[in-house]
């Protein structure tokens, strides 16, 4: 990505792939500047492991290490602002990543000439102003180590008008602030600075996952959201109206889906409540214990109205019947030519009989009014049936792979520190094989934390030979799923890792993301299968063990990880300046729209005092021993202009004073000499 790309175009990407460019950090010598990578934290093992967090746990650690002096650790402060949220209409963004779209009416889009907009850049830390400051380009920094989804959501909540919870007017009713443990902007020492008055909540505050229920309530109230942008439907079948779903008129005789709390042959409980609540716990069941083979029953959702043209259907399925029993997913799509709808087969679900609820994802591509249709077909068995629960439909992309870890609490408690367990190998759409490594007992130096790392692995030899190595800009996402029945109420925990093809293994010339057969280690599984596992990149602080035991991260004893690898190379290319006839006003920076003009040397007149590293933009820079001061071309020109005016005024005043003094002296001489004025009577040399 080019030096000014993010200044002109807002790339609001859920995983912020542009962070891997080096247009911001420059290494300064006496003669020139050159791009350098941020410091790495590699751990020696059988294979290299790269810690993308650099050993820092959250954005406040990052900002403190960067020496940033910001209000409450990550806020660019304006004393005119209020507390907790800015409620004036002038501070709200008129067009307010996928979680925002899914859980609120806020939406983001690339800048196309609007007067006020957000400019995301890779600065020295993670910080933002609060609210729409009405200054044209408003800057938001997502620096090294800040590219976790929770941090990005956090900073954008500031932009949308929110302060930290400790700025609430009723703060002191619920927590105590330990002022002796606080420096000007950061915590001093390891002791907590905020203590809950109810001790049970001490491990709840300060979560770094996703929006809390309170966040969403306030956000949706502030922006008057009555619905979300990409959410379509959710159903746990707890209400008798079964979320407006209907039995199809095309069902065979005596073949229907029924709302039940348990089914003969299984399951004994629903998935939503798992038998934990009396009087609750319903699901939909199609019995295949009786009736002729081939009997079919169709359960149809309420009518839905798509906006984006692509959707993800997620549901839990329990097959207690025969291997020949089938579940098919259809859509019934409506238009003027087909007012009763036309059925289109999407997929037959592969779900062998078992004794557990299985998670499934189905990708749809519907662009007109439709219903989702679940078709159950009886096989040749005479027991059990098919059951559905916790259905969610949203206009988002589906995760590609599911890794389910059974009896996860026992795994947490019994896995030693520095011992990893690995997911099965999965294959991306591009043919790359990868897997996730999880440290349930934590890594050395990080007790009580789950470590998570992504690895490329070898696959079929013929396929690997046809792939491009090193892997270029493939983003692997590892998500621990909060198994709440409603997708809008989930607080999933996820991290993403991107394959930078220029990255090398520390201390070698080997490319980090090269063919695992070249840079990896040989692995032999219990069944004798052999393959190569490449170096891993991830974090030692994926989630605390205490958090993993909270909410619905574990359900029925099991944890579910959702894994995806996608190509993001198109996002790394420099983006052009959006077409616009005017450039919005900017209080600190101006840019040329000419693509042919050579960019100025950012090292001219920059004095590096931070161990040789300066934070430099296209025409601005930070300086000082902690990069705590900012200067720019515009401010320099302004300073020079003010200085010139000041010198002119000073000289004018000196001239006026001199003239007045001379006149007074002349008048005095006239009086002393009885009207005679002395005019160069003589001159002499000494």
C-alpha positions as CSV (number, residue, x, y, z in Angstrom):
1,X,0.0,0.0,0.0
2,X,1.3,3.4,-1.0
3,X,2.3,6.2,1.5
4,X,-0.9,8.1,1.3
5,X,-3.4,5.4,0.5
6,X,-5.2,5.3,3.9
7,X,-5.3,9.1,4.1
8,X,-7.5,9.3,1.0
9,X,-9.6,6.1,1.2
10,X,-11.3,4.6,4.3
11,X,-10.7,0.9,4.1
12,X,-13.1,-0.2,6.8
13,X,-12.1,-3.9,6.7
14,X,-13.2,-6.2,9.5
15,X,-9.7,-7.6,9.9
16,X,-7.8,-4.4,8.7
17,X,-5.4,-6.1,6.3
18,X,-3.8,-2.8,5.4
19,X,-1.9,-2.8,8.7
20,X,0.7,-4.9,7.1
21,X,2.1,-2.1,5.0
22,X,5.1,-0.1,6.2
23,X,4.2,3.3,4.9
24,X,4.1,4.8,8.4
25,X,7.1,3.5,10.3
26,X,10.4,4.6,8.8
27,X,14.0,4.1,10.0
28,X,15.9,7.4,9.9
29,X,19.6,7.7,9.4
30,X,21.6,10.8,8.7
31,X,21.1,10.4,5.0
32,X,17.8,8.7,4.3
33,X,14.7,6.8,5.5
34,X,13.7,3.2,4.7
35,X,10.8,1.1,5.8
36,X,11.4,-1.4,8.6
37,X,9.1,-4.0,10.2
38,X,8.0,-3.8,13.8
39,X,9.9,-5.8,16.3
40,X,9.0,-9.5,16.4
41,X,8.5,-11.8,19.3
42,X,9.5,-15.3,18.2
43,X,9.6,-18.2,20.5
44,X,12.0,-21.0,19.9
45,X,10.4,-24.4,19.7
46,X,10.3,-27.3,17.2
47,X,9.1,-24.7,14.8
48,X,9.0,-20.9,15.0
49,X,6.1,-19.2,16.6
50,X,5.5,-15.5,16.0
51,X,3.5,-13.5,18.7
52,X,1.5,-10.9,16.8
53,X,0.9,-9.0,20.1
54,X,4.6,-8.6,20.8
55,X,3.9,-9.7,24.4
56,X,1.3,-6.9,25.1
57,X,-2.1,-7.9,26.3
58,X,-4.3,-5.0,25.2
59,X,-4.4,-1.5,23.7
60,X,-3.4,0.2,26.9
61,X,-0.2,-1.8,27.2
62,X,0.5,-0.9,23.6
63,X,-0.1,2.8,24.1
64,X,1.9,2.9,27.4
65,X,4.8,1.2,25.7
66,X,4.6,3.7,22.9
67,X,4.8,6.6,25.4
68,X,1.5,8.1,24.4
69,X,0.1,10.6,26.8
70,X,-3.6,10.2,26.0
71,X,-6.8,10.8,28.1
72,X,-7.8,7.5,29.7
73,X,-5.1,5.7,27.8
74,X,-6.5,5.9,24.2
75,X,-8.6,9.0,23.7
76,X,-7.5,12.2,21.9
77,X,-9.1,14.6,24.4
78,X,-11.1,17.7,23.8
79,X,-12.2,19.5,27.0
80,X,-15.5,20.5,25.4
81,X,-16.6,16.9,25.4
82,X,-18.9,15.4,27.9
83,X,-19.0,12.0,29.8
84,X,-19.7,8.5,28.6
85,X,-21.5,9.4,25.4
86,X,-21.9,12.6,23.3
87,X,-25.6,13.1,22.8
88,X,-25.6,16.2,20.6
89,X,-26.7,15.4,17.0
90,X,-23.7,17.3,15.6
91,X,-21.3,14.7,17.1
92,X,-22.9,11.6,15.5
93,X,-21.6,10.2,12.2
94,X,-24.3,10.3,9.5
95,X,-23.3,6.8,8.2
96,X,-22.2,5.0,11.0
97,X,-17.6,-3.8,9.8
98,X,-19.6,-6.7,10.0
99,X,-20.3,-6.7,13.8
100,X,-21.7,-3.2,13.7
101,X,-23.9,-4.1,10.7
102,X,-25.1,-7.3,12.4
103,X,-25.9,-5.8,15.8
104,X,-26.9,-2.2,15.0
105,X,-28.0,0.0,12.2
106,X,-24.6,1.6,12.0
107,X,-22.8,1.1,8.6
108,X,-19.4,2.1,7.3
109,X,-18.4,2.7,3.7
110,X,-15.3,4.0,1.9
111,X,-14.9,7.8,1.7
112,X,-16.4,9.3,-1.4
113,X,-16.0,13.0,-0.8
114,X,-18.1,13.6,2.3
115,X,-17.2,16.7,4.3
116,X,-16.5,14.8,7.6
117,X,-14.9,11.3,7.5
118,X,-12.6,9.0,9.4
119,X,-9.1,8.4,8.2
120,X,-7.7,5.1,9.6
121,X,-3.9,5.0,9.7
122,X,-1.2,2.8,11.3
123,X,0.1,5.1,14.0
124,X,2.2,4.5,17.1
125,X,-0.6,2.9,19.1
126,X,-4.4,2.7,19.2
127,X,-6.4,5.9,19.7
128,X,-9.2,8.0,18.5
129,X,-11.2,11.2,19.2
130,X,-14.7,10.9,20.7
131,X,-17.6,11.7,18.4
132,X,-17.8,13.4,15.1
133,X,-15.5,16.4,15.6
134,X,-16.6,18.2,12.4
135,X,-13.0,18.8,11.3
136,X,-13.1,17.1,7.9
137,X,-10.6,14.3,8.1
138,X,-10.8,12.8,11.6
139,X,-7.9,10.4,12.4
140,X,-8.1,7.0,14.1
141,X,-4.9,5.0,14.7
142,X,-4.8,1.2,14.5
143,X,-1.1,0.5,15.2
144,X,1.0,-2.6,15.6
145,X,-0.7,-5.0,18.0
146,X,-4.0,-3.2,17.8
147,X,-5.5,-5.2,15.0
148,X,-7.8,-7.4,17.1
149,X,-11.5,-7.1,16.4
150,X,-12.3,-6.0,20.0
151,X,-9.8,-3.2,19.8
152,X,-11.1,-2.0,16.5
153,X,-14.7,-2.0,17.7
154,X,-13.5,-0.2,20.9
155,X,-11.9,2.7,19.0
156,X,-14.8,3.0,16.6
157,X,-17.2,3.2,19.6
158,X,-15.1,6.3,20.6
159,X,-15.7,7.7,17.1
160,X,-19.4,7.1,17.5
161,X,-19.5,9.2,20.6
162,X,-18.7,6.9,23.6
163,X,-16.3,7.3,26.5
164,X,-15.0,4.5,28.7
165,X,-17.4,3.0,31.2
166,X,-15.4,4.5,34.0
167,X,-16.5,8.0,32.7
168,X,-20.1,7.2,33.5
169,X,-21.8,9.6,35.9
170,X,-23.0,6.7,38.1
171,X,-19.5,5.0,38.1
172,X,-19.0,5.4,41.8
173,X,-22.1,3.4,42.6
174,X,-20.6,0.3,41.2
175,X,-16.8,0.5,41.3
176,X,-14.0,2.1,43.3
177,X,-11.1,3.9,41.6
178,X,-7.8,3.3,43.3
179,X,-6.1,6.6,42.5
180,X,-2.8,5.7,44.1
181,X,-2.2,3.0,41.5
182,X,-2.7,5.3,38.5
183,X,-0.2,7.4,36.7
184,X,-1.4,10.3,34.5
185,X,-2.8,8.0,31.8
186,X,-2.0,4.5,32.7
187,X,-2.1,1.9,35.5
188,X,1.0,1.9,37.7
189,X,2.0,-1.6,38.6
190,X,0.1,-4.9,38.4
191,X,-2.6,-4.1,41.0
192,X,-6.1,-3.3,39.7
193,X,-7.0,0.4,39.4
194,X,-10.8,-0.3,39.3
195,X,-12.3,-2.5,41.9
196,X,-16.0,-3.7,41.7
197,X,-18.1,-3.2,44.7
198,X,-19.6,-6.7,44.1
199,X,-16.4,-8.9,44.0
200,X,-18.0,-11.5,41.6
201,X,-17.8,-8.9,38.8
202,X,-14.1,-8.3,39.2
203,X,-13.3,-10.7,36.4
204,X,-16.2,-9.5,34.2
205,X,-15.3,-5.8,33.6
206,X,-12.8,-4.9,31.0
207,X,-13.6,-7.7,28.5
208,X,-11.8,-7.6,25.2
209,X,-14.1,-9.7,23.1
210,X,-17.0,-8.0,21.3
211,X,-19.8,-5.6,22.1
212,X,-21.4,-6.2,25.5
213,X,-25.2,-6.1,25.8
214,X,-24.8,-2.7,27.5
215,X,-22.7,-1.4,24.6
216,X,-25.3,-2.3,22.1
217,X,-28.2,-1.0,24.2
218,X,-26.6,2.5,24.4
219,X,-25.4,2.5,20.8
220,X,-28.8,1.6,19.4
221,X,-30.5,4.1,21.6
222,X,-28.1,6.9,20.7
223,X,-28.5,6.3,16.9
224,X,-32.2,5.4,17.2
225,X,-31.7,1.9,15.7
226,X,-34.9,-0.1,15.4
227,X,-33.2,-2.9,13.4
228,X,-29.8,-4.0,12.3
229,X,-28.3,-3.7,8.9
230,X,-27.5,-7.4,8.1
231,X,-29.5,-9.5,10.6
232,X,-32.5,-11.4,9.0
233,X,-33.8,-13.9,11.5
234,X,-33.2,-16.0,14.6
235,X,-35.3,-18.7,16.2
236,X,-34.8,-20.9,19.3
237,X,-38.4,-22.2,19.2
238,X,-39.2,-21.1,22.8
239,X,-42.4,-19.4,21.7
240,X,-45.4,-21.3,20.4
241,X,-45.5,-19.1,17.3
242,X,-42.2,-20.8,16.2
243,X,-40.9,-17.4,14.9
244,X,-43.6,-17.2,12.2
245,X,-42.4,-20.4,10.5
246,X,-45.1,-22.5,8.7
247,X,-45.7,-26.0,7.6
248,X,-45.7,-26.2,3.8
249,X,-48.8,-27.1,1.8
250,X,-46.6,-29.6,-0.1
251,X,-46.0,-31.8,3.0
252,X,-47.0,-35.5,2.6
253,X,-49.9,-36.8,4.6
254,X,-49.2,-37.0,8.3
255,X,-45.7,-35.6,7.8
256,X,-45.0,-32.5,9.8
257,X,-42.3,-30.8,11.9
258,X,-43.4,-30.6,15.5
259,X,-42.4,-28.3,18.4
260,X,-41.3,-30.6,21.2
261,X,-39.0,-30.6,24.3
262,X,-37.7,-34.1,23.8
263,X,-38.0,-36.8,21.1
264,X,-38.2,-40.5,21.2
265,X,-34.8,-41.8,20.2
266,X,-33.2,-38.4,21.0
267,X,-32.5,-35.7,21.7
268,X,-33.5,-35.5,25.3
269,X,-33.0,-31.7,25.5
270,X,-32.9,-28.7,23.2
271,X,-29.6,-27.0,22.3
272,X,-30.6,-23.5,23.6
273,X,-31.0,-24.4,27.3
274,X,-29.6,-27.9,27.5
275,X,-32.2,-28.9,30.1
276,X,-31.1,-26.1,32.5
277,X,-34.4,-24.3,32.7
278,X,-37.7,-25.8,33.8
279,X,-40.6,-25.1,31.4
280,X,-38.2,-24.1,28.6
281,X,-36.2,-26.0,26.0
282,X,-38.1,-26.6,22.8
283,X,-36.9,-27.5,19.3
284,X,-38.5,-28.7,16.0
285,X,-38.6,-32.5,15.3
286,X,-39.5,-34.5,12.2
287,X,-40.0,-38.1,13.1
288,X,-38.8,-40.8,10.8
289,X,-39.9,-43.6,13.0
290,X,-43.0,-44.3,11.1
291,X,-44.5,-43.7,7.6
292,X,-43.4,-44.8,4.2
293,X,-39.8,-44.3,3.0
294,X,-39.5,-41.1,1.1
295,X,-42.1,-39.3,3.2
296,X,-41.3,-35.6,3.3
297,X,-42.1,-32.6,5.4
298,X,-41.2,-28.9,4.7
299,X,-40.8,-26.3,7.4
300,X,-40.6,-22.7,5.9
301,X,-39.4,-19.6,7.5
302,X,-41.3,-16.3,7.6
303,X,-40.9,-14.1,4.5
304,X,-37.5,-12.4,4.4
305,X,-36.3,-9.3,2.5
306,X,-32.5,-9.4,1.6
307,X,-30.4,-6.3,1.0
308,X,-26.9,-7.6,0.1
309,X,-27.4,-10.7,-2.2
310,X,-25.5,-13.1,0.1
311,X,-26.5,-14.8,3.4
312,X,-25.3,-17.3,5.9
313,X,-27.7,-19.8,7.4
314,X,-26.5,-21.3,10.7
315,X,-28.4,-24.0,12.6
316,X,-27.9,-27.0,14.9
317,X,-29.1,-30.4,13.7
318,X,-29.6,-33.6,15.7
319,X,-30.0,-36.8,13.6
320,X,-31.3,-39.7,15.8
321,X,-32.7,-41.5,12.8
322,X,-31.3,-43.7,10.0
323,X,-28.3,-42.9,7.8
324,X,-30.7,-42.7,4.9
325,X,-32.7,-39.9,6.5
326,X,-32.0,-36.6,4.7
327,X,-32.2,-32.9,5.3
328,X,-32.3,-30.6,2.3
329,X,-32.1,-26.7,2.3
330,X,-34.2,-24.9,-0.2
331,X,-35.2,-21.3,-0.8
332,X,-38.6,-20.2,-2.0
333,X,-38.1,-17.0,-4.0
334,X,-40.9,-14.6,-5.0
335,X,-41.3,-12.2,-8.0
336,X,-44.1,-10.9,-10.0
337,X,-44.0,-13.9,-12.4
338,X,-44.1,-16.3,-9.4
339,X,-46.3,-14.8,-6.7
340,X,-46.5,-18.2,-4.9
341,X,-42.7,-18.6,-5.0
342,X,-40.3,-20.9,-6.8
343,X,-38.3,-23.5,-4.9
344,X,-34.5,-23.6,-5.5
345,X,-32.4,-26.4,-4.0
346,X,-29.4,-25.0,-2.1
347,X,-27.7,-28.0,-0.5
348,X,-28.3,-31.5,1.0
349,X,-26.9,-31.5,4.5
350,X,-24.5,-34.3,5.3
351,X,-25.3,-35.3,8.9
352,X,-24.7,-39.0,9.9
353,X,-26.6,-40.2,12.9
354,X,-25.1,-39.4,16.3
355,X,-25.7,-38.5,19.9
356,X,-25.0,-34.8,19.7
357,X,-26.3,-31.5,18.2
358,X,-24.1,-30.7,15.2
359,X,-23.4,-27.1,13.9
360,X,-24.0,-26.4,10.2
361,X,-23.5,-23.4,8.0
362,X,-25.1,-23.0,4.5
363,X,-24.2,-20.1,2.2
364,X,-27.1,-18.6,0.3
365,X,-27.1,-16.0,-2.6
366,X,-30.6,-14.6,-2.7
367,X,-31.4,-11.1,-3.9
368,X,-35.2,-11.1,-3.8
369,X,-38.0,-11.8,-1.3
370,X,-37.7,-15.3,-0.1
371,X,-38.3,-18.0,2.6
372,X,-35.8,-20.6,3.8
373,X,-37.2,-24.1,3.6
374,X,-36.0,-27.1,5.6
375,X,-37.1,-30.4,4.0
376,X,-36.9,-33.6,6.0
377,X,-37.1,-36.9,4.1
378,X,-37.6,-40.3,5.7
379,X,-35.1,-43.0,4.9
380,X,-35.5,-46.7,5.5
381,X,-35.2,-46.7,9.3
382,X,-37.8,-47.1,11.9
383,X,-36.6,-44.9,14.8
384,X,-35.7,-41.4,15.8
385,X,-35.7,-38.5,13.3
386,X,-34.3,-35.1,12.5
387,X,-34.3,-32.1,14.9
388,X,-33.5,-28.4,14.4
389,X,-32.7,-25.7,16.9
390,X,-31.0,-22.3,17.2
391,X,-31.5,-21.1,13.6
392,X,-29.8,-17.8,12.6
393,X,-29.8,-16.1,9.3
394,X,-27.7,-13.0,8.5
395,X,-26.3,-11.3,5.5
396,X,-22.7,-12.2,6.3
397,X,-20.2,-14.7,5.0
398,X,-20.2,-18.1,6.5
399,X,-17.1,-19.5,8.3
400,X,-15.6,-22.3,6.3
401,X,-14.7,-24.9,9.0
402,X,-15.7,-26.1,12.4
403,X,-13.4,-27.5,15.1
404,X,-15.3,-29.0,18.0
405,X,-13.3,-29.8,21.2
406,X,-15.2,-32.2,23.5
407,X,-15.1,-31.9,27.3
408,X,-13.3,-28.6,26.9
409,X,-13.3,-27.8,30.6
410,X,-11.4,-31.0,31.3
411,X,-9.0,-30.1,28.5
412,X,-8.4,-26.7,30.1
413,X,-7.7,-28.2,33.5
414,X,-5.5,-31.1,32.5
415,X,-3.3,-29.8,29.6
416,X,0.1,-28.8,30.9
417,X,1.6,-25.4,30.1
418,X,3.4,-25.1,26.8
419,X,1.6,-28.1,25.4
420,X,-0.5,-27.5,22.2
421,X,-3.4,-29.4,20.7
422,X,-4.1,-29.1,17.0
423,X,-7.2,-28.9,14.9
424,X,-7.6,-31.2,11.9
425,X,-6.1,-29.9,8.8
426,X,-8.5,-27.8,6.7
427,X,-8.3,-26.7,3.1
428,X,-9.0,-23.2,1.9
429,X,-10.9,-22.3,-1.2
430,X,-7.5,-21.5,-2.8
431,X,-6.2,-25.0,-2.0
432,X,-3.9,-24.1,1.0
433,X,-3.9,-26.5,3.9
434,X,-3.9,-25.0,7.4
435,X,-4.7,-25.7,11.0
436,X,-5.0,-24.1,14.4
437,X,-2.7,-24.8,17.4
438,X,-4.3,-24.1,20.8
439,X,-2.4,-24.0,24.2
440,X,-5.2,-24.7,26.7
441,X,-2.8,-24.6,29.6
442,X,-1.1,-21.4,28.3
443,X,2.4,-20.6,27.3
444,X,5.4,-20.0,29.5
445,X,5.1,-16.5,30.9
446,X,1.4,-16.3,30.3
447,X,-0.4,-18.3,33.0
448,X,-4.1,-18.4,32.9
449,X,-4.3,-17.5,29.2
450,X,-5.2,-19.6,26.2
451,X,-2.6,-19.3,23.4
452,X,-3.8,-19.6,19.7
453,X,-1.6,-19.9,16.6
454,X,-2.3,-20.5,12.9
455,X,-0.1,-22.7,10.8
456,X,0.1,-23.6,7.2
457,X,0.4,-27.4,6.6
458,X,1.3,-29.6,3.7
459,X,-1.6,-31.2,1.8
460,X,-1.7,-33.3,-1.3
461,X,1.7,-33.0,-3.0
462,X,0.3,-32.3,-6.4
463,X,-1.9,-29.5,-5.0
464,X,1.0,-28.0,-3.0
465,X,3.2,-28.0,-6.1
466,X,0.7,-25.9,-8.0
467,X,0.4,-23.2,-5.2
468,X,2.2,-19.9,-5.0
469,X,4.9,-19.9,-2.3
470,X,5.4,-18.1,0.0
471,X,1.6,-17.8,0.5
472,X,0.6,-14.2,-0.3
473,X,-1.9,-12.3,1.8
474,X,-4.0,-15.2,3.1
475,X,-5.9,-14.3,6.2
476,X,-6.6,-17.1,8.8
477,X,-9.3,-16.3,11.3
478,X,-9.6,-18.3,14.6
479,X,-12.9,-17.7,16.4
480,X,-14.1,-19.2,19.7
481,X,-17.8,-19.2,19.3
482,X,-20.1,-17.9,22.0
483,X,-23.0,-20.4,21.6
484,X,-25.8,-18.1,22.5
485,X,-28.9,-19.0,20.6
486,X,-29.2,-15.4,19.1
487,X,-26.3,-14.4,16.9
488,X,-26.9,-10.7,17.9
489,X,-26.2,-11.5,21.6
490,X,-22.9,-13.4,21.0
491,X,-19.6,-12.2,22.2
492,X,-17.3,-14.4,20.1
493,X,-13.5,-14.2,20.7
494,X,-11.4,-14.1,17.5
495,X,-8.0,-13.3,16.1
496,X,-6.7,-13.1,12.6
497,X,-3.3,-13.8,11.1
498,X,-2.2,-12.7,7.6
499,X,0.5,-14.3,5.5
500,X,2.9,-11.5,4.6
501,X,5.0,-13.1,1.8
502,X,8.1,-11.0,2.7
503,X,8.2,-12.1,6.4
504,X,11.2,-14.3,7.3
505,X,11.8,-16.7,10.1
506,X,13.9,-14.9,12.7
507,X,17.6,-15.5,12.3
508,X,17.3,-17.1,8.9
509,X,16.6,-16.2,5.3
510,X,13.7,-18.6,5.1
511,X,10.3,-17.1,4.3
512,X,7.9,-17.6,7.2
513,X,5.0,-18.5,5.0
514,X,6.9,-20.7,2.6
515,X,5.9,-24.3,1.6
516,X,5.7,-26.2,4.9
517,X,7.6,-29.0,3.3
518,X,10.5,-26.6,3.2
519,X,10.3,-24.6,6.4
520,X,8.1,-26.8,8.6
521,X,8.6,-29.9,10.8
522,X,7.4,-33.4,10.0
523,X,4.3,-34.5,12.0
524,X,3.1,-38.1,12.5
525,X,-0.4,-38.5,13.8
526,X,-1.8,-41.4,15.8
527,X,-3.1,-43.2,12.7
528,X,0.2,-42.9,11.0
529,X,-0.7,-40.0,8.8
530,X,2.4,-37.8,8.0
531,X,2.5,-34.2,7.0
532,X,4.6,-31.0,7.5
533,X,3.5,-28.2,9.9
534,X,4.9,-24.7,9.1
535,X,5.7,-22.0,11.6
536,X,2.8,-20.6,13.6
537,X,1.7,-17.0,14.1
538,X,-0.8,-15.9,16.7
539,X,-1.1,-14.8,20.3
540,X,-0.3,-16.1,23.7
541,X,-3.2,-14.1,25.1
542,X,-6.1,-15.3,23.0
543,X,-8.5,-15.5,25.9
544,X,-8.2,-16.0,29.7
545,X,-9.1,-19.4,31.0
546,X,-11.6,-17.7,33.3
547,X,-13.3,-16.1,30.3
548,X,-13.4,-19.4,28.4
549,X,-15.5,-20.8,31.3
550,X,-18.0,-17.9,31.1
551,X,-21.0,-17.1,28.9
552,X,-21.7,-20.0,26.4
553,X,-18.2,-20.6,25.2
554,X,-18.7,-24.2,26.5
555,X,-22.1,-25.8,25.9
556,X,-22.9,-29.4,26.5
557,X,-19.3,-29.7,27.7
558,X,-17.9,-28.7,24.2
559,X,-16.2,-25.7,22.7
560,X,-16.5,-24.7,19.1
561,X,-13.9,-22.9,17.0
562,X,-14.8,-21.5,13.6
563,X,-11.9,-21.3,11.2
564,X,-11.6,-19.6,7.9
565,X,-8.8,-18.7,5.4
566,X,-9.5,-16.1,2.8
567,X,-7.5,-14.3,0.1
568,X,-7.2,-10.5,0.9
569,X,-4.5,-9.6,-1.7
570,X,-6.9,-7.2,-3.4
571,X,-7.0,-5.2,-0.2
572,X,-3.3,-4.7,0.0
573,X,-3.1,-2.9,-3.4
574,X,-2.9,0.9,-3.0
575,X,-6.3,2.4,-3.4
576,X,-7.0,5.4,-5.7
577,X,-8.3,8.7,-4.4
578,X,-12.1,8.6,-4.5
579,X,-13.6,10.6,-7.3
580,X,-14.6,14.0,-5.9
581,X,-14.5,17.5,-7.2
582,X,-13.6,19.0,-3.8
583,X,-11.3,18.0,-1.0
584,X,-12.8,18.2,2.5
585,X,-11.2,20.8,4.8
586,X,-8.3,19.5,6.9
587,X,-7.0,21.2,10.0
588,X,-3.6,19.5,10.0
589,X,-2.8,17.9,6.6
590,X,-3.2,18.6,3.0
591,X,-2.6,16.3,0.1
592,X,-2.1,16.7,-3.6
593,X,-4.5,14.9,-5.9
594,X,-1.9,14.7,-8.6
595,X,-0.7,11.1,-9.2
596,X,2.3,12.1,-11.1
597,X,4.0,14.3,-8.5
598,X,6.8,12.7,-6.6
599,X,6.0,12.5,-2.8
600,X,8.3,14.6,-0.7
601,X,11.0,13.0,1.3
602,X,9.5,12.6,4.8
603,X,12.9,12.7,6.4
604,X,13.7,16.2,5.4
605,X,13.9,18.4,8.5
606,X,12.9,15.5,10.8
607,X,15.0,15.1,13.9
608,X,14.9,11.5,15.1
609,X,15.2,11.2,18.9
610,X,13.3,8.0,19.6
611,X,16.1,5.4,19.0
612,X,16.2,6.3,15.4
613,X,12.4,5.8,14.8
614,X,10.0,8.5,13.9
615,X,6.3,8.3,13.1
616,X,6.0,10.0,9.8
617,X,3.0,10.7,7.5
618,X,3.0,12.2,4.0
619,X,3.5,15.8,5.3
620,X,3.4,15.4,9.1
621,X,5.6,13.9,11.8
622,X,6.0,13.2,15.5
623,X,9.2,14.2,17.2
624,X,10.6,14.2,20.7
625,X,12.1,11.5,22.9
626,X,8.7,9.8,23.1
627,X,7.3,11.1,19.8
628,X,5.1,13.2,22.0
629,X,5.1,16.3,19.8
630,X,3.5,16.6,16.3
631,X,4.5,18.9,13.5
632,X,3.5,19.3,9.9
633,X,4.3,21.2,6.7
634,X,1.2,23.3,7.3
635,X,2.1,24.1,10.9
636,X,5.7,24.9,9.9
637,X,4.5,27.3,7.2
638,X,2.1,28.9,9.6
639,X,4.9,29.2,12.2
640,X,7.1,30.9,9.7
641,X,4.4,33.3,8.6
642,X,3.6,34.2,12.2
643,X,7.3,34.7,12.9
644,X,7.7,37.0,9.9
645,X,4.7,39.1,11.0
646,X,6.0,39.2,14.5
647,X,9.4,40.4,13.3
648,X,7.8,43.0,11.1
649,X,5.7,44.4,13.9
650,X,8.7,44.4,16.2
651,X,10.8,46.4,13.7
652,X,7.9,48.8,13.1
653,X,7.6,49.5,16.8
654,X,11.4,50.0,17.1
655,X,11.3,52.5,14.2
656,X,8.4,54.4,15.7
657,X,10.1,54.6,19.1
658,X,13.3,55.7,17.5
659,X,11.6,58.5,15.6
660,X,9.8,59.7,18.7
661,X,13.1,59.7,20.7
662,X,15.0,61.6,18.1
663,X,12.3,64.3,17.9
664,X,12.4,64.7,21.6
665,X,16.2,65.0,21.6
666,X,16.1,67.6,18.8
667,X,13.5,69.7,20.8
668,X,15.8,69.6,23.9
669,X,18.8,70.8,21.9
670,X,16.8,73.7,20.5
671,X,15.9,74.9,24.0
672,X,19.4,74.6,25.3
673,X,20.9,76.5,22.3
674,X,18.4,79.4,22.3
675,X,16.8,78.2,19.2
676,X,20.0,77.1,17.4
677,X,19.9,73.6,16.0
678,X,23.2,71.8,15.8
679,X,23.7,70.3,12.4
680,X,27.1,68.5,12.0
681,X,29.1,71.4,13.2
682,X,32.3,69.3,12.8
683,X,33.5,65.8,12.8
684,X,36.7,64.3,14.1
685,X,38.7,61.2,14.3
686,X,40.0,59.7,17.5
